[in-house]
Amino acid sequence: MGVILLKTSYPDTSQEHAEYKIIQNECEKVRYINQARNEFYKRMHRSDDEQVIKLEFIYPDDVETHYYKA
């Protein structure tokens, strides 16, 4: 699988910053997906504002995107 760059961003919100992490394996990737999903649901229950979390797993020749919006 090789090394993957994870870009986490919060588009269309007041927190339009991006965070970057290096992912080493598939288990770590699944852990970050679950962590982002849990963070999304926490934010959704804390506020009535629109919530958006975008995960981009950037491979050398591809990009896999997970987008959570409510």
PDB file of N, CA, C and O in Angstrom, chain B, residues numbered from 101:
ATOM      1  N   MET B 101       0.829  -1.183   0.000  1.00  0.00           N
ATOM      2  CA  MET B 101       0.000   0.000   0.000  1.00  0.00           C
ATOM      3  C   MET B 101       0.874   1.248   0.000  1.00  0.00           C
ATOM      4  O   MET B 101       0.534   2.213  -0.684  1.00  0.00           O
ATOM      5  N   GLY B 102       1.972   1.275   0.726  1.00  0.00           N
ATOM      6  CA  GLY B 102       2.824   2.453   0.741  1.00  0.00           C
ATOM      7  C   GLY B 102       2.300   3.538   1.656  1.00  0.00           C
ATOM      8  O   GLY B 102       1.293   3.352   2.339  1.00  0.00           O
ATOM      9  N   VAL B 103       2.965   4.643   1.669  1.00  0.00           N
ATOM     10  CA  VAL B 103       2.593   5.767   2.527  1.00  0.00           C
ATOM     11  C   VAL B 103       1.516   6.609   1.846  1.00  0.00           C
ATOM     12  O   VAL B 103       1.567   6.854   0.641  1.00  0.00           O
ATOM     13  N   ILE B 104       0.539   7.046   2.647  1.00  0.00           N
ATOM     14  CA  ILE B 104      -0.577   7.849   2.158  1.00  0.00           C
ATOM     15  C   ILE B 104      -0.591   9.157   2.946  1.00  0.00           C
ATOM     16  O   ILE B 104      -0.319   9.161   4.147  1.00  0.00           O
ATOM     17  N   LEU B 105      -0.902  10.246   2.288  1.00  0.00           N
ATOM     18  CA  LEU B 105      -1.081  11.526   2.957  1.00  0.00           C
ATOM     19  C   LEU B 105      -2.567  11.724   3.214  1.00  0.00           C
ATOM     20  O   LEU B 105      -3.374  11.642   2.287  1.00  0.00           O
ATOM     21  N   LEU B 106      -2.937  11.984   4.469  1.00  0.00           N
ATOM     22  CA  LEU B 106      -4.327  12.259   4.823  1.00  0.00           C
ATOM     23  C   LEU B 106      -4.492  13.761   4.995  1.00  0.00           C
ATOM     24  O   LEU B 106      -3.787  14.388   5.785  1.00  0.00           O
ATOM     25  N   LYS B 107      -5.428  14.329   4.249  1.00  0.00           N
ATOM     26  CA  LYS B 107      -5.774  15.747   4.396  1.00  0.00           C
ATOM     27  C   LYS B 107      -7.184  15.804   4.978  1.00  0.00           C
ATOM     28  O   LYS B 107      -8.136  15.333   4.355  1.00  0.00           O
ATOM     29  N   THR B 108      -7.316  16.377   6.163  1.00  0.00           N
ATOM     30  CA  THR B 108      -8.609  16.563   6.805  1.00  0.00           C
ATOM     31  C   THR B 108      -8.947  18.041   6.746  1.00  0.00           C
ATOM     32  O   THR B 108      -8.155  18.882   7.170  1.00  0.00           O
ATOM     33  N   SER B 109     -10.129  18.361   6.217  1.00  0.00           N
ATOM     34  CA  SER B 109     -10.528  19.763   6.138  1.00  0.00           C
ATOM     35  C   SER B 109     -11.989  19.915   6.540  1.00  0.00           C
ATOM     36  O   SER B 109     -12.755  18.952   6.578  1.00  0.00           O
ATOM     37  N   TYR B 110     -12.340  21.144   6.836  1.00  0.00           N
ATOM     38  CA  TYR B 110     -13.693  21.480   7.269  1.00  0.00           C
ATOM     39  C   TYR B 110     -14.227  22.574   6.344  1.00  0.00           C
ATOM     40  O   TYR B 110     -14.387  23.717   6.774  1.00  0.00           O
ATOM     41  N   PRO B 111     -14.504  22.243   5.090  1.00  0.00           N
ATOM     42  CA  PRO B 111     -14.937  23.268   4.124  1.00  0.00           C
ATOM     43  C   PRO B 111     -16.315  23.829   4.472  1.00  0.00           C
ATOM     44  O   PRO B 111     -17.115  23.184   5.149  1.00  0.00           O
ATOM     45  N   ASP B 112     -16.567  25.030   3.998  1.00  0.00           N
ATOM     46  CA  ASP B 112     -17.875  25.676   4.171  1.00  0.00           C
ATOM     47  C   ASP B 112     -18.245  25.900   5.634  1.00  0.00           C
ATOM     48  O   ASP B 112     -19.426  26.021   5.958  1.00  0.00           O
ATOM     49  N   THR B 113     -17.256  25.957   6.516  1.00  0.00           N
ATOM     50  CA  THR B 113     -17.523  26.226   7.925  1.00  0.00           C
ATOM     51  C   THR B 113     -16.591  27.336   8.385  1.00  0.00           C
ATOM     52  O   THR B 113     -15.759  27.821   7.618  1.00  0.00           O
ATOM     53  N   SER B 114     -16.737  27.728   9.628  1.00  0.00           N
ATOM     54  CA  SER B 114     -15.856  28.765  10.159  1.00  0.00           C
ATOM     55  C   SER B 114     -14.447  28.226  10.398  1.00  0.00           C
ATOM     56  O   SER B 114     -13.520  29.001  10.630  1.00  0.00           O
ATOM     57  N   GLN B 115     -14.278  26.904  10.342  1.00  0.00           N
ATOM     58  CA  GLN B 115     -12.971  26.272  10.556  1.00  0.00           C
ATOM     59  C   GLN B 115     -12.428  25.762   9.226  1.00  0.00           C
ATOM     60  O   GLN B 115     -12.318  24.552   9.027  1.00  0.00           O
ATOM     61  N   GLU B 116     -12.092  26.659   8.326  1.00  0.00           N
ATOM     62  CA  GLU B 116     -11.664  26.268   6.983  1.00  0.00           C
ATOM     63  C   GLU B 116     -10.181  25.925   6.910  1.00  0.00           C
ATOM     64  O   GLU B 116      -9.547  26.155   5.880  1.00  0.00           O
ATOM     65  N   HIS B 117      -9.628  25.389   7.965  1.00  0.00           N
ATOM     66  CA  HIS B 117      -8.225  24.998   7.942  1.00  0.00           C
ATOM     67  C   HIS B 117      -8.108  23.529   7.529  1.00  0.00           C
ATOM     68  O   HIS B 117      -9.099  22.798   7.530  1.00  0.00           O
ATOM     69  N   ALA B 118      -6.924  23.114   7.186  1.00  0.00           N
ATOM     70  CA  ALA B 118      -6.682  21.716   6.813  1.00  0.00           C
ATOM     71  C   ALA B 118      -5.597  21.152   7.721  1.00  0.00           C
ATOM     72  O   ALA B 118      -4.677  21.858   8.133  1.00  0.00           O
ATOM     73  N   GLU B 119      -5.725  19.879   8.020  1.00  0.00           N
ATOM     74  CA  GLU B 119      -4.734  19.166   8.823  1.00  0.00           C
ATOM     75  C   GLU B 119      -4.176  18.046   7.957  1.00  0.00           C
ATOM     76  O   GLU B 119      -4.915  17.409   7.207  1.00  0.00           O
ATOM     77  N   TYR B 120      -2.880  17.808   8.059  1.00  0.00           N
ATOM     78  CA  TYR B 120      -2.226  16.776   7.259  1.00  0.00           C
ATOM     79  C   TYR B 120      -1.567  15.748   8.173  1.00  0.00           C
ATOM     80  O   TYR B 120      -0.969  16.095   9.191  1.00  0.00           O
ATOM     81  N   LYS B 121      -1.689  14.466   7.789  1.00  0.00           N
ATOM     82  CA  LYS B 121      -1.054  13.380   8.537  1.00  0.00           C
ATOM     83  C   LYS B 121      -0.560  12.339   7.548  1.00  0.00           C
ATOM     84  O   LYS B 121      -1.113  12.185   6.460  1.00  0.00           O
ATOM     85  N   ILE B 122       0.486  11.628   7.939  1.00  0.00           N
ATOM     86  CA  ILE B 122       0.993  10.512   7.143  1.00  0.00           C
ATOM     87  C   ILE B 122       0.364   9.225   7.667  1.00  0.00           C
ATOM     88  O   ILE B 122       0.400   8.949   8.866  1.00  0.00           O
ATOM     89  N   ILE B 123      -0.211   8.444   6.761  1.00  0.00           N
ATOM     90  CA  ILE B 123      -0.839   7.169   7.097  1.00  0.00           C
ATOM     91  C   ILE B 123       0.081   6.048   6.615  1.00  0.00           C
ATOM     92  O   ILE B 123       0.536   6.067   5.472  1.00  0.00           O
ATOM     93  N   GLN B 124       0.353   5.078   7.479  1.00  0.00           N
ATOM     94  CA  GLN B 124       1.295   4.016   7.152  1.00  0.00           C
ATOM     95  C   GLN B 124       0.638   2.725   6.647  1.00  0.00           C
ATOM     96  O   GLN B 124       1.249   1.982   5.879  1.00  0.00           O
ATOM     97  N   ASN B 125      -0.615   2.453   7.077  1.00  0.00           N
ATOM     98  CA  ASN B 125      -1.230   1.181   6.691  1.00  0.00           C
ATOM     99  C   ASN B 125      -2.759   1.285   6.684  1.00  0.00           C
ATOM    100  O   ASN B 125      -3.322   2.308   7.076  1.00  0.00           O
ATOM    101  N   GLU B 126      -3.410   0.236   6.241  1.00  0.00           N
ATOM    102  CA  GLU B 126      -4.867   0.192   6.097  1.00  0.00           C
ATOM    103  C   GLU B 126      -5.578   0.316   7.446  1.00  0.00           C
ATOM    104  O   GLU B 126      -6.612   0.978   7.534  1.00  0.00           O
ATOM    105  N   CYS B 127      -5.045  -0.307   8.488  1.00  0.00           N
ATOM    106  CA  CYS B 127      -5.669  -0.220   9.820  1.00  0.00           C
ATOM    107  C   CYS B 127      -5.694   1.216  10.328  1.00  0.00           C
ATOM    108  O   CYS B 127      -6.687   1.666  10.898  1.00  0.00           O
ATOM    109  N   GLU B 128      -4.600   1.924  10.118  1.00  0.00           N
ATOM    110  CA  GLU B 128      -4.524   3.318  10.532  1.00  0.00           C
ATOM    111  C   GLU B 128      -5.522   4.164   9.733  1.00  0.00           C
ATOM    112  O   GLU B 128      -6.140   5.078  10.280  1.00  0.00           O
ATOM    113  N   LYS B 129      -5.676   3.865   8.462  1.00  0.00           N
ATOM    114  CA  LYS B 129      -6.626   4.580   7.604  1.00  0.00           C
ATOM    115  C   LYS B 129      -8.052   4.390   8.121  1.00  0.00           C
ATOM    116  O   LYS B 129      -8.802   5.361   8.229  1.00  0.00           O
ATOM    117  N   VAL B 130      -8.432   3.164   8.438  1.00  0.00           N
ATOM    118  CA  VAL B 130      -9.775   2.870   8.950  1.00  0.00           C
ATOM    119  C   VAL B 130      -9.992   3.576  10.287  1.00  0.00           C
ATOM    120  O   VAL B 130     -11.087   4.066  10.565  1.00  0.00           O
ATOM    121  N   ARG B 131      -8.957   3.627  11.105  1.00  0.00           N
ATOM    122  CA  ARG B 131      -9.053   4.295  12.405  1.00  0.00           C
ATOM    123  C   ARG B 131      -9.352   5.787  12.210  1.00  0.00           C
ATOM    124  O   ARG B 131     -10.184   6.342  12.929  1.00  0.00           O
ATOM    125  N   TYR B 132      -8.693   6.439  11.258  1.00  0.00           N
ATOM    126  CA  TYR B 132      -8.944   7.857  11.003  1.00  0.00           C
ATOM    127  C   TYR B 132     -10.329   8.096  10.423  1.00  0.00           C
ATOM    128  O   TYR B 132     -10.956   9.110  10.729  1.00  0.00           O
ATOM    129  N   ILE B 133     -10.816   7.188   9.598  1.00  0.00           N
ATOM    130  CA  ILE B 133     -12.179   7.312   9.061  1.00  0.00           C
ATOM    131  C   ILE B 133     -13.186   7.235  10.207  1.00  0.00           C
ATOM    132  O   ILE B 133     -14.102   8.055  10.279  1.00  0.00           O
ATOM    133  N   ASN B 134     -13.028   6.263  11.097  1.00  0.00           N
ATOM    134  CA  ASN B 134     -13.936   6.114  12.241  1.00  0.00           C
ATOM    135  C   ASN B 134     -13.851   7.312  13.184  1.00  0.00           C
ATOM    136  O   ASN B 134     -14.867   7.783  13.694  1.00  0.00           O
ATOM    137  N   GLN B 135     -12.645   7.794  13.408  1.00  0.00           N
ATOM    138  CA  GLN B 135     -12.436   8.955  14.269  1.00  0.00           C
ATOM    139  C   GLN B 135     -13.127  10.191  13.691  1.00  0.00           C
ATOM    140  O   GLN B 135     -13.761  10.943  14.431  1.00  0.00           O
ATOM    141  N   ALA B 136     -13.015  10.408  12.394  1.00  0.00           N
ATOM    142  CA  ALA B 136     -13.658  11.552  11.738  1.00  0.00           C
ATOM    143  C   ALA B 136     -15.177  11.426  11.799  1.00  0.00           C
ATOM    144  O   ALA B 136     -15.876  12.414  12.024  1.00  0.00           O
ATOM    145  N   ARG B 137     -15.679  10.237  11.602  1.00  0.00           N
ATOM    146  CA  ARG B 137     -17.132  10.015  11.661  1.00  0.00           C
ATOM    147  C   ARG B 137     -17.649  10.323  13.070  1.00  0.00           C
ATOM    148  O   ARG B 137     -18.691  10.961  13.223  1.00  0.00           O
ATOM    149  N   ASN B 138     -16.923   9.871  14.098  1.00  0.00           N
ATOM    150  CA  ASN B 138     -17.332  10.148  15.476  1.00  0.00           C
ATOM    151  C   ASN B 138     -17.278  11.647  15.771  1.00  0.00           C
ATOM    152  O   ASN B 138     -18.185  12.186  16.405  1.00  0.00           O
ATOM    153  N   GLU B 139     -16.226  12.321  15.317  1.00  0.00           N
ATOM    154  CA  GLU B 139     -16.103  13.769  15.503  1.00  0.00           C
ATOM    155  C   GLU B 139     -17.244  14.501  14.797  1.00  0.00           C
ATOM    156  O   GLU B 139     -17.773  15.481  15.320  1.00  0.00           O
ATOM    157  N   PHE B 140     -17.620  14.028  13.616  1.00  0.00           N
ATOM    158  CA  PHE B 140     -18.719  14.616  12.862  1.00  0.00           C
ATOM    159  C   PHE B 140     -20.021  14.535  13.659  1.00  0.00           C
ATOM    160  O   PHE B 140     -20.744  15.525  13.769  1.00  0.00           O
ATOM    161  N   TYR B 141     -20.321  13.356  14.214  1.00  0.00           N
ATOM    162  CA  TYR B 141     -21.563  13.201  14.972  1.00  0.00           C
ATOM    163  C   TYR B 141     -21.551  14.034  16.247  1.00  0.00           C
ATOM    164  O   TYR B 141     -22.591  14.559  16.646  1.00  0.00           O
ATOM    165  N   LYS B 142     -20.400  14.165  16.891  1.00  0.00           N
ATOM    166  CA  LYS B 142     -20.303  15.020  18.081  1.00  0.00           C
ATOM    167  C   LYS B 142     -20.598  16.473  17.716  1.00  0.00           C
ATOM    168  O   LYS B 142     -21.357  17.152  18.407  1.00  0.00           O
ATOM    169  N   ARG B 143     -19.997  16.942  16.634  1.00  0.00           N
ATOM    170  CA  ARG B 143     -20.219  18.326  16.195  1.00  0.00           C
ATOM    171  C   ARG B 143     -21.676  18.541  15.813  1.00  0.00           C
ATOM    172  O   ARG B 143     -22.242  19.601  16.082  1.00  0.00           O
ATOM    173  N   MET B 144     -22.275  17.552  15.197  1.00  0.00           N
ATOM    174  CA  MET B 144     -23.658  17.655  14.748  1.00  0.00           C
ATOM    175  C   MET B 144     -24.596  17.829  15.945  1.00  0.00           C
ATOM    176  O   MET B 144     -25.549  18.607  15.886  1.00  0.00           O
ATOM    177  N   HIS B 145     -24.320  17.098  17.032  1.00  0.00           N
ATOM    178  CA  HIS B 145     -25.189  17.167  18.208  1.00  0.00           C
ATOM    179  C   HIS B 145     -24.941  18.412  19.056  1.00  0.00           C
ATOM    180  O   HIS B 145     -25.825  18.833  19.803  1.00  0.00           O
ATOM    181  N   ARG B 146     -23.740  19.014  18.952  1.00  0.00           N
ATOM    182  CA  ARG B 146     -23.408  20.202  19.738  1.00  0.00           C
ATOM    183  C   ARG B 146     -23.944  21.488  19.131  1.00  0.00           C
ATOM    184  O   ARG B 146     -24.109  22.485  19.835  1.00  0.00           O
ATOM    185  N   SER B 147     -24.214  21.476  17.846  1.00  0.00           N
ATOM    186  CA  SER B 147     -24.561  22.731  17.174  1.00  0.00           C
ATOM    187  C   SER B 147     -25.622  22.495  16.103  1.00  0.00           C
ATOM    188  O   SER B 147     -25.714  21.417  15.515  1.00  0.00           O
ATOM    189  N   ASP B 148     -26.417  23.533  15.868  1.00  0.00           N
ATOM    190  CA  ASP B 148     -27.402  23.473  14.791  1.00  0.00           C
ATOM    191  C   ASP B 148     -26.819  23.966  13.472  1.00  0.00           C
ATOM    192  O   ASP B 148     -27.484  23.909  12.437  1.00  0.00           O
ATOM    193  N   ASP B 149     -25.579  24.451  13.506  1.00  0.00           N
ATOM    194  CA  ASP B 149     -24.914  24.924  12.292  1.00  0.00           C
ATOM    195  C   ASP B 149     -24.578  23.755  11.373  1.00  0.00           C
ATOM    196  O   ASP B 149     -24.486  22.607  11.808  1.00  0.00           O
ATOM    197  N   GLU B 150     -24.399  24.071  10.105  1.00  0.00           N
ATOM    198  CA  GLU B 150     -23.999  23.053   9.140  1.00  0.00           C
ATOM    199  C   GLU B 150     -22.637  22.481   9.521  1.00  0.00           C
ATOM    200  O   GLU B 150     -21.718  23.225   9.864  1.00  0.00           O
ATOM    201  N   GLN B 151     -22.513  21.166   9.461  1.00  0.00           N
ATOM    202  CA  GLN B 151     -21.264  20.496   9.806  1.00  0.00           C
ATOM    203  C   GLN B 151     -20.728  19.760   8.581  1.00  0.00           C
ATOM    204  O   GLN B 151     -21.463  19.034   7.911  1.00  0.00           O
ATOM    205  N   VAL B 152     -19.436  19.953   8.295  1.00  0.00           N
ATOM    206  CA  VAL B 152     -18.808  19.317   7.141  1.00  0.00           C
ATOM    207  C   VAL B 152     -17.407  18.856   7.544  1.00  0.00           C
ATOM    208  O   VAL B 152     -16.625  19.627   8.100  1.00  0.00           O
ATOM    209  N   ILE B 153     -17.105  17.615   7.261  1.00  0.00           N
ATOM    210  CA  ILE B 153     -15.748  17.098   7.420  1.00  0.00           C
ATOM    211  C   ILE B 153     -15.395  16.365   6.132  1.00  0.00           C
ATOM    212  O   ILE B 153     -16.158  15.524   5.657  1.00  0.00           O
ATOM    213  N   LYS B 154     -14.245  16.687   5.579  1.00  0.00           N
ATOM    214  CA  LYS B 154     -13.790  16.072   4.337  1.00  0.00           C
ATOM    215  C   LYS B 154     -12.426  15.428   4.573  1.00  0.00           C
ATOM    216  O   LYS B 154     -11.474  16.090   4.987  1.00  0.00           O
ATOM    217  N   LEU B 155     -12.349  14.126   4.303  1.00  0.00           N
ATOM    218  CA  LEU B 155     -11.094  13.387   4.406  1.00  0.00           C
ATOM    219  C   LEU B 155     -10.625  13.055   3.002  1.00  0.00           C
ATOM    220  O   LEU B 155     -11.393  12.532   2.194  1.00  0.00           O
ATOM    221  N   GLU B 156      -9.383  13.352   2.712  1.00  0.00           N
ATOM    222  CA  GLU B 156      -8.805  12.999   1.418  1.00  0.00           C
ATOM    223  C   GLU B 156      -7.556  12.150   1.677  1.00  0.00           C
ATOM    224  O   GLU B 156      -6.581  12.623   2.260  1.00  0.00           O
ATOM    225  N   PHE B 157      -7.602  10.916   1.242  1.00  0.00           N
ATOM    226  CA  PHE B 157      -6.442  10.037   1.316  1.00  0.00           C
ATOM    227  C   PHE B 157      -5.724  10.162  -0.019  1.00  0.00           C
ATOM    228  O   PHE B 157      -6.226   9.709  -1.048  1.00  0.00           O
ATOM    229  N   ILE B 158      -4.558  10.772   0.003  1.00  0.00           N
ATOM    230  CA  ILE B 158      -3.842  11.107  -1.221  1.00  0.00           C
ATOM    231  C   ILE B 158      -2.756  10.074  -1.466  1.00  0.00           C
ATOM    232  O   ILE B 158      -1.755  10.020  -0.751  1.00  0.00           O
ATOM    233  N   TYR B 159      -2.969   9.255  -2.490  1.00  0.00           N
ATOM    234  CA  TYR B 159      -2.010   8.242  -2.927  1.00  0.00           C
ATOM    235  C   TYR B 159      -1.135   8.852  -4.025  1.00  0.00           C
ATOM    236  O   TYR B 159      -1.464   9.913  -4.555  1.00  0.00           O
ATOM    237  N   PRO B 160      -0.032   8.199  -4.368  1.00  0.00           N
ATOM    238  CA  PRO B 160       0.804   8.735  -5.450  1.00  0.00           C
ATOM    239  C   PRO B 160       0.054   8.916  -6.776  1.00  0.00           C
ATOM    240  O   PRO B 160       0.373   9.827  -7.541  1.00  0.00           O
ATOM    241  N   ASP B 161      -0.937   8.061  -7.056  1.00  0.00           N
ATOM    242  CA  ASP B 161      -1.626   8.134  -8.344  1.00  0.00           C
ATOM    243  C   ASP B 161      -3.150   8.231  -8.232  1.00  0.00           C
ATOM    244  O   ASP B 161      -3.854   8.036  -9.223  1.00  0.00           O
ATOM    245  N   ASP B 162      -3.669   8.532  -7.029  1.00  0.00           N
ATOM    246  CA  ASP B 162      -5.117   8.560  -6.834  1.00  0.00           C
ATOM    247  C   ASP B 162      -5.451   9.366  -5.576  1.00  0.00           C
ATOM    248  O   ASP B 162      -4.584   9.624  -4.740  1.00  0.00           O
ATOM    249  N   VAL B 163      -6.724   9.757  -5.458  1.00  0.00           N
ATOM    250  CA  VAL B 163      -7.229  10.418  -4.262  1.00  0.00           C
ATOM    251  C   VAL B 163      -8.542   9.748  -3.884  1.00  0.00           C
ATOM    252  O   VAL B 163      -9.440   9.623  -4.718  1.00  0.00           O
ATOM    253  N   GLU B 164      -8.659   9.320  -2.642  1.00  0.00           N
ATOM    254  CA  GLU B 164      -9.887   8.725  -2.121  1.00  0.00           C
ATOM    255  C   GLU B 164     -10.495   9.731  -1.153  1.00  0.00           C
ATOM    256  O   GLU B 164      -9.843  10.142  -0.193  1.00  0.00           O
ATOM    257  N   THR B 165     -11.749  10.134  -1.401  1.00  0.00           N
ATOM    258  CA  THR B 165     -12.381  11.185  -0.610  1.00  0.00           C
ATOM    259  C   THR B 165     -13.567  10.628   0.175  1.00  0.00           C
ATOM    260  O   THR B 165     -14.386   9.877  -0.354  1.00  0.00           O
ATOM    261  N   HIS B 166     -13.638  11.014   1.446  1.00  0.00           N
ATOM    262  CA  HIS B 166     -14.782  10.715   2.310  1.00  0.00           C
ATOM    263  C   HIS B 166     -15.324  12.061   2.762  1.00  0.00           C
ATOM    264  O   HIS B 166     -14.577  12.893   3.277  1.00  0.00           O
ATOM    265  N   TYR B 167     -16.627  12.281   2.573  1.00  0.00           N
ATOM    266  CA  TYR B 167     -17.239  13.589   2.819  1.00  0.00           C
ATOM    267  C   TYR B 167     -18.438  13.392   3.733  1.00  0.00           C
ATOM    268  O   TYR B 167     -19.367  12.660   3.393  1.00  0.00           O
ATOM    269  N   TYR B 168     -18.420  14.041   4.892  1.00  0.00           N
ATOM    270  CA  TYR B 168     -19.527  13.965   5.837  1.00  0.00           C
ATOM    271  C   TYR B 168     -20.138  15.356   5.964  1.00  0.00           C
ATOM    272  O   TYR B 168     -19.446  16.323   6.285  1.00  0.00           O
ATOM    273  N   LYS B 169     -21.455  15.449   5.706  1.00  0.00           N
ATOM    274  CA  LYS B 169     -22.116  16.752   5.721  1.00  0.00           C
ATOM    275  C   LYS B 169     -23.524  16.617   6.298  1.00  0.00           C
ATOM    276  O   LYS B 169     -24.263  15.693   5.959  1.00  0.00           O
ATOM    277  N   ALA B 170     -23.877  17.552   7.174  1.00  0.00           N
ATOM    278  CA  ALA B 170     -25.236  17.579   7.731  1.00  0.00           C
ATOM    279  C   ALA B 170     -25.622  19.002   8.050  1.00  0.00           C
ATOM    280  O   ALA B 170     -26.728  19.249   8.529  1.00  0.00           O
TER     281      ALA B 170
END
